[in-house]
């Protein structure tokens, strides 16, 4: 039995789908108000709970062999990105879980002081490594599915908003590939007690993304490229009314200000260990957008 947290998110939903397509048992940890009917229809066991409640985590972990932590933080990094994962690890130990797969983030080891999600994920990584559990830590770059609404908007308007340096490099990963890797980690010997950078097969400049859109939809892009200080000014202004929002935007600011890409060696290692070729961003977009 697999336990998947964040089961209705973009990654978690794909993990549950792939597990059920392989006829593997999965318990999907969901919130009451989330849309989980599709997962139930696929045969997943639905566990309605709150990751902020230790008793819910303890109950969800009973009788499971593998845990894939794929939930995001929402608006509470301390409770969800950090404390909930620590409790999941403790319950995995208490319940004899065979393998724990943790979805971290590329660049987590760089000690970005203004990015609470990065800080929380790095501390969870350390705790997991020292826990004694069998684990795999996956550090993905940007998720390809996050570009689908931007592509749809581009299709209608031809406009692409690109904040910051257009030359910054990225390695956007097919979210379907990431789900496949997360599942395979529990049974792949070379993935045991390892950390992997996970990205797509191509190193892209940020300005390459609207060019891919232009190629897909056969229209010239209109790129709007405000400098990063415009975002900083907006963030500061919002902070006058909502300091919590200003702090939470630190992670987004970090993502906009820095490069997040996998080296060819890192991609080669990933493809070798998991024994399949990673999908390009353009291929992913074509599959979903036609």
C-alpha positions in Angstrom: 0.0 0.0 0.0 1.2 3.5 -1.0 0.3 6.6 0.9 0.4 9.7 -1.2 0.0 13.2 0.4 -1.0 16.1 -1.7 -3.0 13.5 -3.8 -5.2 16.1 -5.5 -2.3 18.4 -6.5 -0.8 18.4 -9.9 1.9 15.9 -9.0 0.0 13.9 -6.4 -2.9 13.3 -8.8 -0.6 12.0 -11.4 1.1 9.7 -8.9 -2.2 8.2 -7.9 -3.3 7.8 -11.5 -0.1 5.9 -12.4 -0.3 3.7 -9.4 -3.9 2.7 -10.2 -3.1 2.2 -13.8 -0.5 -0.4 -12.6 -3.3 -1.8 -10.3 -1.3 -0.9 -7.2 -3.1 -0.1 -3.9 -2.9 3.5 -2.9 -4.3 5.6 -0.1 -4.8 9.2 -1.2 -4.5 11.8 1.6 -7.0 14.5 0.7 -8.8 17.5 2.3 -12.6 17.3 2.6 -13.1 20.3 0.2 -10.7 19.1 -2.5 -11.8 17.4 -5.7 -11.0 13.8 -5.2 -13.9 12.0 -7.1 -11.6 11.1 -10.0 -9.2 9.4 -7.6 -11.9 7.5 -5.9 -13.3 6.4 -9.3 -9.9 5.0 -10.2 -10.0 2.8 -7.1 -7.8 4.8 -4.7 -8.6 4.5 -1.0 -9.6 8.1 0.0 -8.3 9.3 3.4 -9.9 12.6 4.4 -7.6 14.4 6.8 -5.7 17.5 7.7 -1.8 17.4 7.5 -1.8 19.9 10.4 -3.3 17.3 12.7 -0.8 14.7 14.0 -3.6 12.2 14.7 -4.7 12.3 11.1 -1.1 11.6 9.9 -0.8 8.8 12.4 -4.0 7.1 11.2 -3.1 7.6 7.5 0.2 5.9 8.0 -1.2 2.7 9.5 -0.8 -0.3 7.2 1.2 1.4 4.5 4.5 0.1 2.9 5.5 3.2 1.0 5.0 7.0 1.5 5.3 9.6 -1.2 5.2 13.1 0.3 4.0 15.3 -2.6 2.0 18.0 -0.8 2.7 21.7 -1.0 2.6 24.3 1.6 -0.4 26.4 0.7 -0.2 29.4 2.9 1.5 27.7 5.9 5.1 26.6 5.2 5.9 26.0 8.9 2.9 23.6 9.4 2.8 21.8 6.0 6.3 22.0 4.4 8.1 21.4 7.7 6.1 20.0 10.6 3.8 17.7 8.6 6.7 16.1 6.9 8.6 15.6 10.2 5.5 13.9 11.6 5.2 11.7 8.4 8.8 10.6 8.8 8.2 9.8 12.5 5.1 7.8 11.7 6.9 6.0 8.9 9.4 4.8 11.4 6.7 3.8 13.9 4.8 1.8 11.3 7.8 0.1 9.7 7.4 1.8 6.3 9.8 0.3 3.8 10.6 3.4 1.7 9.9 7.1 1.9 10.0 9.3 -1.2 10.3 13.0 -0.5 9.6 15.7 -3.2 12.0 18.5 -2.4 13.1 21.3 -4.7 16.1 22.0 -7.0 18.5 24.4 -5.3 17.4 23.6 -1.8 21.0 23.3 -0.6 21.9 26.9 -1.6 20.7 28.4 1.7 18.4 31.1 0.3 17.6 33.2 3.4 14.4 34.8 1.9 12.7 31.5 0.8 10.9 29.8 3.6 9.8 26.8 1.5 13.5 26.1 0.5 14.5 26.4 4.2 11.8 24.0 5.3 12.5 21.4 2.7 16.2 21.4 3.4 15.5 20.8 7.1 13.2 18.0 6.2 15.8 16.5 3.9 18.3 16.4 6.8 15.8 14.9 9.2 14.9 12.2 6.7 18.6 11.3 5.9 19.3 10.9 9.6 16.1 9.1 10.4 17.3 5.6 9.5 14.5 5.1 7.0 15.2 3.9 3.4 14.6 7.1 1.3 14.8 8.8 -2.0 14.9 12.6 -2.2 13.8 14.1 -5.5 14.7 17.8 -6.2 12.7 18.8 -9.2 13.0 22.0 -11.2 9.8 23.7 -12.4 6.7 21.5 -13.2 5.7 21.5 -16.8 2.0 21.4 -16.0 2.4 24.9 -14.4 3.0 26.2 -18.0 -0.3 24.9 -19.4 -2.5 27.8 -18.3 0.2 30.2 -19.5 0.2 28.4 -22.9 -3.6 28.6 -23.1 -3.4 32.4 -22.4 -0.7 32.7 -25.0 -2.8 30.9 -27.5 -5.6 33.5 -27.0 -3.5 36.6 -26.8 0.1 35.9 -28.0 1.3 37.6 -24.8 3.9 36.1 -22.4 4.9 37.8 -19.2 8.6 37.1 -18.3 9.8 38.6 -15.1 13.5 38.9 -14.6 16.5 37.8 -16.7 15.4 36.1 -20.0 18.8 34.4 -20.2 18.4 32.5 -16.9 18.5 28.8 -17.4 15.9 26.2 -16.3 15.2 22.5 -16.7 11.5 22.1 -16.6 10.4 18.6 -15.9 7.5 16.7 -17.3 5.2 16.3 -14.3 4.3 12.8 -15.6 7.9 11.8 -15.6 8.3 13.1 -12.1 5.4 11.0 -11.0 6.9 7.9 -12.7 10.2 8.5 -11.0 8.6 8.9 -7.6 6.8 5.6 -7.9 9.8 3.8 -9.3 12.0 5.0 -6.5 10.5 2.5 -4.0 11.7 -0.5 -6.1 14.8 0.9 -7.9 17.9 -0.3 -6.1 20.0 2.6 -7.4 17.5 5.1 -5.9 17.8 3.8 -2.3 19.2 6.5 0.0 20.0 8.8 -2.9 19.2 12.4 -3.8 18.4 13.3 -7.4 18.2 16.6 -9.2 15.2 16.1 -11.6 14.6 18.2 -14.7 13.8 17.8 -18.3 16.4 16.7 -20.9 16.9 20.2 -22.2 18.5 23.3 -20.6 16.3 26.1 -21.6 16.7 29.9 -21.3 13.5 31.5 -19.9 13.0 33.3 -23.2 12.9 29.9 -24.9 9.5 29.1 -23.3 7.5 31.7 -25.3 9.4 30.6 -28.4 8.1 27.0 -27.8 4.6 28.4 -27.4 5.0 30.3 -30.6 6.1 27.1 -32.4 3.2 25.2 -31.0 0.6 27.8 -32.0 2.2 29.2 -35.1 2.1 32.8 -33.9 4.8 35.4 -33.0 5.2 36.0 -29.3 4.7 39.4 -27.6 7.1 39.2 -24.6 6.6 41.6 -21.7 9.7 41.6 -19.7 9.5 43.8 -16.6 12.7 43.9 -14.5 12.8 42.2 -11.1 12.7 45.5 -9.2 9.1 45.9 -10.4 8.2 42.7 -8.5 10.2 43.9 -5.5 8.3 47.1 -5.4 5.0 45.3 -5.6 6.0 43.0 -2.9 7.1 45.8 -0.6 3.8 47.6 -1.2 1.8 44.5 -0.4 3.9 44.1 2.8 2.5 47.3 4.1 -0.9 45.7 4.3 -0.1 42.0 4.7 3.4 41.2 6.1 2.7 37.5 6.0 2.1 37.7 2.2 5.3 39.7 1.8 7.2 36.9 3.6 5.5 34.1 1.6 6.4 35.9 -1.7 10.1 35.4 -0.8 10.1 32.0 -2.3 8.6 33.2 -5.6 11.2 36.0 -5.6 14.0 33.5 -5.2 12.6 31.5 -8.1 12.5 34.6 -10.3 16.0 35.8 -9.3 18.0 32.6 -9.8 18.7 29.8 -12.2 17.4 26.3 -11.6 18.6 23.8 -14.1 20.1 20.3 -14.1 23.5 19.6 -15.7 23.8 17.0 -18.5 25.6 14.7 -16.0 22.6 14.9 -13.6 20.1 14.1 -16.3 22.3 11.2 -17.6 22.4 9.8 -14.0 18.7 10.1 -13.7 18.0 8.4 -17.0 20.5 5.7 -16.2 19.2 4.8 -12.8 15.5 4.9 -13.8 16.1 3.5 -17.3 14.0 5.7 -19.4 14.4 8.9 -21.5 13.0 12.0 -20.0 10.3 13.9 -22.0 11.0 17.4 -23.4 8.9 20.4 -22.5 7.6 20.8 -26.0 6.6 17.1 -26.1 4.7 17.5 -22.8 2.9 20.6 -24.1 2.0 18.9 -27.3 0.4 16.0 -25.5 -1.8 18.2 -23.4 -2.5 21.0 -25.9 -2.5 19.2 -29.2 
